[in-house]
Amino acid sequence: MSSFVAQVLAERERVKMEDLEKESYSLLNDALSLKHDYMEALESHYVKLMKPLNSTPYLVSFQSLHNSCRAVSISLQEVQPTPSFSDVQLETLSATIEEVKGYVCILKQLTDLDSTLSSAKTNYENRNLLESARNLGLCRTLLSEEASSEEIVEIIESIKRDWTNLCGAVMYELTNMWREYLSFKDRPRSSVKNLKVVQLNVCLKKKAQFLLVVEAMKFLDLQDHTVKTFGSMLLQHVFKPLVEHDCVVKKEVNASMSMMTLEIMIQENSVSPTYAIVLHNCRRVFEYLNENVNPEISENVNFLNMVGKFIDRKFCQLAFKMNFFDSKDIEKFSSDVYSTENFKKYLHEIGFIRFDIPSQGQHIHEMFDYLKNCTILEEASCIMHKKIFETVLVHPIFSPKYQYYRSLFKKVGPLSKDDLEKWDKIPNQLRISKSTQDLMDKISHLLEQAITKDSFECVRQMYTVKNIFDMYAILLPEECRELTDNSAHFSAIIYNNCTHFCEWIISLGPKYRDYFPRMSKNSVVTFSQEAITIQCAGKHIFQKYVKSQISHLMEVINESELSGKNFLKHEETLKGCIRTIETLKSTWENVLAYHVYVKTMGEILSSIMKEWTMKILMTGKISQDLAVYLRVLIRDVLKRLNSKFNDDELSVVQYLDKLKSIRVVLEGSTFEIIHKWRKGEGPLAESLTADELKKLVRSLFEAQEMVYILNNL
């Protein structure tokens, strides 16, 4: 009985597998047929431009094929080998399904592109531009994917051409719809001399389509460009004349109530208006824009917010200049600041500036803060612009001794008497600009004033000091860019200014901590971030100069060929580099803090010595004459370095020991080289690697002697 049941089950499994096999081969045949027919239709339509295309039957067939392929794949995963269906048959069947999947992948890419582009065309023909733009955006994403097969590349390229043409047509329509709703007119008024009229027209009948246009432009990457262009025209044709000339602003609607016009009459040869008039006219323009051109585009984003993203900073720089404020007339100054604050709040309400988005509103917020204490900031700015070359000697705020001799603490046991004496002899002065010292004195006076005032005024003055630090960090790189690129002295002074200023700012913390603005119970606003920004600015300027010098010196060394014929030229080049370094030493040794000076000179010397050492090691063949020249030159260079630089400066220079070892090899006999190497245990092994020594030996010695040395290393 059990044998009969087993036979029945085996027969059932065999029939099931045969059906699965038939279905797989049928799928392969269907996939090949559909791919062939569909590609012929696509080529005829897109490539050869001969026949119109009805994609619907192919899309339906593809969906049926896709579903069948998925069902067969699932069934195949559940099948186990049986006596009636071997592993080889299963592998063949699996390969067939994989082949079908490959064709399905090709068909999917084609159907997605074809159906998306067809939908875009249909929507365009039906004047549904938003959906057409959405389809074109999706189509662009699909076209950016790599072709799943080389045989469909030509079809995809043809579809891409159709997509490009349709994009152009949709963009043209959207641009025209934009202009129908919103347009500028800029024309002179011939009847009155020097009078120009600018009009901003809004077609009220087209108001409903404006949001659709803005939304559709996003899918074609046209939104930002169009909004930015509109913002630039606002600045150029509206706000700039309002600030610079006497203007009259009025708005009116035509008799049919179809067109709202903002008209600005500009008297071009007039004097600049008062600040109050500038604010009044700018507000009227923004009120007009808010009423007519400010739909909500998406959640928490309206049209003016999009415009503000591109021009808010330029607008504030144009409309809120320091010279607009009369700091001598306290009442007028207070009134102007109050009016500015109200205008700022209004711009925030209508979305033109956003303080809840750090990248967008932060610089605007700072700009308005500057206005509250513009006189103080103006004085600070004048100090910053004083001559930087007038310097004074100062002591570092934090002693550099620990920074330079921190390696002593790695010693086991107490410091020796010699260590302590050397510690006390370290120079402890640096040079900074007198203007930086004057600025520090000015800030000290402001802080002392602040702590005598009520809490509100104290916080305001603390923020003014914070703004001075920000201004210093912003102005410094711009003011000094050209000078620091070409002057060792100037770059060092800038570095000292920033480092000393940073340390001084940090030292203010303990003294004024109780007066700093509080963000929460345990959190206060300090000047630490500004201090770090200033320090980084100075460090970047100085390091840029040092790197440029190192790069220049290395180029000079590499330009001269190391050979017997050109040795005198090479010697002069190298000595010229050392003279340049000596010039930097004389410039910096009485300017920079000692530990910075030693580290910087070590970095420059190390780079040059490394480059020269590698040049010697990489020389192919060193003749006897060249070896003599090199021995003498290395001796002279080391002697000159020892005479011009002290032990501290040379202690941080790398590759000097390697250079001395190269000299030993150049001077040494066969026996001496082998003896001083001692199988990697001798003095030569302390600075030269085995490969470097072998390279030198091959360059210096003839065949028999070279082999003898190499065999005994």
Residue pairs with C-beta under 8 A, 6 or more apart in sequence:
10 82
10 83
10 84
13 82
13 84
13 85
14 82
14 84
14 85
17 79
17 82
17 84
17 85
17 89
20 72
20 75
20 76
20 79
20 93
21 89
21 93
23 68
23 72
24 72
24 76
24 93
24 96
24 97
24 100
25 96
27 65
27 68
27 69
27 72
27 96
27 97
27 100
28 96
28 99
28 100
28 103
30 61
30 65
30 68
31 65
31 69
31 99
31 100
31 103
31 104
31 107
32 103
34 58
34 61
34 62
34 65
34 103
34 107
35 103
35 106
35 107
37 58
38 58
38 62
38 107
38 110
38 111
39 110
39 151
39 152
39 155
41 51
41 53
41 58
42 53
42 110
42 114
42 155
43 154
43 155
43 158
44 50
44 51
44 53
45 51
45 52
45 53
46 53
46 155
46 158
46 159
46 162
47 154
47 155
47 158
53 114
55 111
55 114
55 115
55 118
58 111
58 114
59 111
59 115
62 104
62 107
62 108
62 111
65 104
65 107
66 104
66 107
66 108
69 97
69 100
69 101
69 104
72 97
72 100
73 97
73 101
76 90
76 93
76 94
76 97
79 85
79 90
81 87
81 90
102 149
105 148
105 149
106 148
106 149
106 151
106 152
108 148
109 142
109 145
109 147
109 148
109 152
109 156
110 152
110 155
112 142
113 139
113 142
113 143
113 156
113 159
114 159
116 135
116 138
116 139
116 142
117 135
117 139
117 159
117 162
117 163
117 166
119 131
119 135
120 132
120 135
120 136
120 139
120 163
120 166
120 170
121 132
121 166
123 129
123 131
123 132
123 135
124 132
124 166
124 169
124 170
124 173
129 170
129 173
129 174
129 177
129 212
129 213
129 216
130 212
130 215
130 216
132 166
132 170
132 216
133 170
133 174
133 216
133 217
133 218
133 219
133 220
134 216
134 219
136 163
136 166
136 167
136 170
136 219
136 220
137 219
137 220
139 163
140 163
143 156
143 159
143 160
143 163
147 153
147 156
167 220
170 216
170 220
171 220
171 222
174 213
174 216
174 217
174 220
174 222
175 222
175 226
177 206
177 209
177 213
178 210
178 213
178 217
178 226
180 203
180 206
181 202
181 203
181 206
181 207
181 209
181 210
181 213
182 200
182 201
182 202
182 203
182 210
182 230
182 293
183 200
183 201
184 198
184 199
184 200
184 201
184 233
184 237
185 197
185 198
185 199
185 201
186 196
186 197
186 198
186 199
186 237
187 196
187 197
188 195
188 196
188 197
189 195
189 196
189 197
189 265
194 267
194 268
194 269
195 265
195 266
195 267
195 268
196 241
196 265
196 266
196 268
197 263
197 264
197 265
197 266
198 237
198 238
198 241
198 263
198 264
198 266
199 261
199 262
199 263
199 264
200 238
200 261
200 262
200 264
200 288
201 259
201 260
201 261
201 262
202 259
202 260
202 261
202 292
202 293
203 258
203 259
204 253
204 257
204 258
204 259
204 260
204 292
205 258
207 292
210 293
210 295
211 295
211 297
214 223
214 227
214 295
214 297
214 303
214 306
215 297
217 223
217 226
223 306
224 310
227 303
227 306
227 307
227 310
228 310
228 311
230 307
231 307
231 308
231 310
231 311
232 310
232 311
234 307
234 311
235 311
235 314
235 315
235 318
238 264
238 285
239 282
239 285
239 315
239 318
239 319
240 318
241 247
241 264
241 266
242 249
242 264
242 273
242 278
242 281
242 282
242 285
243 272
243 273
243 278
243 318
243 319
244 272
245 266
245 267
245 268
245 270
245 272
245 273
246 266
246 267
246 270
246 271
246 273
247 264
247 265
247 266
247 267
247 273
247 281
248 264
248 265
249 262
249 263
249 264
249 281
249 284
249 285
250 262
250 263
251 260
251 261
251 262
251 263
251 284
251 288
252 260
252 261
252 263
253 259
253 260
253 261
254 261
260 288
260 292
262 285
262 288
264 285
273 281
275 324
275 325
275 336
275 339
276 336
276 339
278 319
278 324
279 319
279 339
279 340
279 343
282 319
282 343
283 343
283 346
286 304
286 346
286 347
286 350
286 352
289 304
289 350
290 304
290 350
293 303
293 304
294 302
294 303
294 304
294 350
294 351
295 302
295 303
296 302
297 303
297 306
301 351
302 350
302 351
304 350
304 351
304 352
305 351
305 352
305 354
307 352
308 315
308 347
308 351
308 352
308 353
308 354
308 360
309 360
312 352
312 353
312 360
312 361
312 364
313 363
313 364
316 364
316 367
317 367
320 340
320 367
320 368
320 371
322 370
322 374
322 377
322 378
324 336
325 333
325 336
325 337
325 371
325 374
326 332
326 333
326 336
327 333
327 374
327 375
327 378
337 371
337 372
340 368
340 371
341 368
344 353
344 364
344 368
347 353
348 354
348 355
348 361
353 360
353 361
353 364
354 360
354 361
355 361
355 362
355 364
355 365
366 467
366 470
369 463
369 464
369 467
370 377
370 467
372 460
372 464
373 460
373 461
373 464
373 467
376 446
376 464
376 468
377 464
377 467
377 468
377 471
379 442
380 439
380 442
380 443
380 468
380 471
381 471
381 475
383 435
383 438
383 439
383 442
384 435
384 439
384 471
384 472
384 475
384 479
385 435
385 479
386 433
386 434
386 435
386 438
387 433
387 435
388 433
388 435
388 480
388 490
388 493
388 494
388 497
389 433
389 489
389 490
389 493
390 433
390 434
390 435
391 431
391 432
391 433
391 434
391 493
391 591
392 431
392 432
392 433
392 434
392 437
393 429
393 430
393 431
394 429
394 430
394 431
394 432
394 437
394 500
395 428
395 429
396 428
396 430
396 500
396 503
396 593
397 500
397 503
397 504
397 506
397 507
398 503
398 507
399 428
400 426
400 428
400 593
400 594
400 595
400 596
401 423
401 426
401 428
401 595
403 595
404 426
404 594
404 595
404 598
405 419
405 422
405 423
405 426
408 415
408 419
408 423
415 423
426 594
426 595
427 594
428 594
429 593
430 496
430 500
430 591
430 592
430 593
431 493
431 496
431 590
431 591
432 493
432 496
432 497
432 500
432 501
433 493
433 497
436 497
436 500
436 501
439 468
439 472
439 501
440 501
440 504
443 465
443 468
446 461
446 464
446 465
447 461
447 462
447 465
447 508
447 512
449 461
450 457
450 458
450 461
450 462
450 465
450 515
451 458
451 512
451 515
453 461
458 515
459 517
462 512
462 515
462 516
462 517
462 525
463 517
465 527
466 525
466 527
466 530
469 505
469 527
469 530
469 531
469 533
469 534
470 530
470 533
472 501
472 534
473 530
473 533
473 534
473 537
476 494
476 498
476 534
476 537
476 538
476 541
477 537
477 540
477 541
480 490
480 494
480 541
483 490
484 490
484 491
484 494
484 541
484 542
484 544
484 545
485 544
485 545
485 548
487 545
488 545
488 549
488 583
488 584
488 587
488 588
489 587
489 591
491 541
491 542
491 544
491 545
491 546
492 542
492 587
492 588
492 591
492 592
493 591
494 538
494 541
494 542
495 538
495 539
495 541
495 542
495 592
495 596
496 538
496 591
496 592
496 593
497 538
498 534
498 535
498 537
498 538
498 539
498 541
499 535
499 538
499 539
499 593
499 596
501 531
501 534
501 535
502 531
502 532
502 534
502 535
502 538
503 531
505 527
505 528
505 530
505 531
505 534
506 527
506 528
506 531
508 527
509 526
509 527
509 528
513 524
513 526
516 524
516 525
516 526
517 524
517 525
518 524
518 525
519 525
546 600
546 603
546 604
549 580
549 584
549 604
550 603
550 604
550 607
550 608
553 577
553 580
553 581
553 604
553 607
553 608
553 611
554 607
554 608
554 611
556 573
556 576
556 577
557 573
557 574
557 577
557 608
557 611
557 612
557 615
558 611
558 615
559 573
560 566
560 569
560 570
560 573
560 574
561 569
561 570
562 570
562 615
562 616
562 619
562 626
563 570
563 626
564 623
564 625
564 626
564 629
567 626
567 629
571 629
571 633
574 612
574 633
574 637
575 637
577 608
578 608
578 637
578 640
578 641
581 601
581 604
581 605
581 608
582 644
584 601
584 604
585 601
585 644
585 645
588 597
588 600
588 601
589 597
591 597
592 600
598 648
598 649
598 652
599 652
601 645
601 649
602 649
602 651
602 652
602 653
605 641
605 645
605 649
605 650
605 653
606 652
606 653
606 654
606 655
609 653
609 654
609 655
609 656
609 659
610 654
610 655
612 659
613 655
613 658
613 659
613 662
616 630
616 662
617 662
617 692
617 695
617 696
618 695
619 626
619 699
620 699
621 699
622 630
622 666
622 696
622 699
622 700
627 666
627 700
630 662
630 663
630 666
631 663
631 666
631 667
634 659
634 660
634 662
634 663
634 666
635 663
637 659
638 656
638 659
638 660
638 663
641 650
641 653
641 656
642 650
645 653
650 656
657 686
657 687
658 687
658 688
658 692
660 687
661 683
661 684
661 686
661 687
661 688
662 688
662 696
664 672
664 673
664 676
664 684
665 673
665 684
665 688
665 693
665 696
665 697
665 700
666 696
666 700
668 676
670 701
670 705
670 708
670 709
673 684
673 693
673 697
673 709
674 709
674 712
674 713
675 682
676 682
676 683
676 684
677 684
677 685
677 693
677 713
678 685
679 713
680 690
684 693
688 696
690 713
693 713
694 710
694 713
697 706
697 709
697 710
697 713
698 706
698 710
700 706
701 709
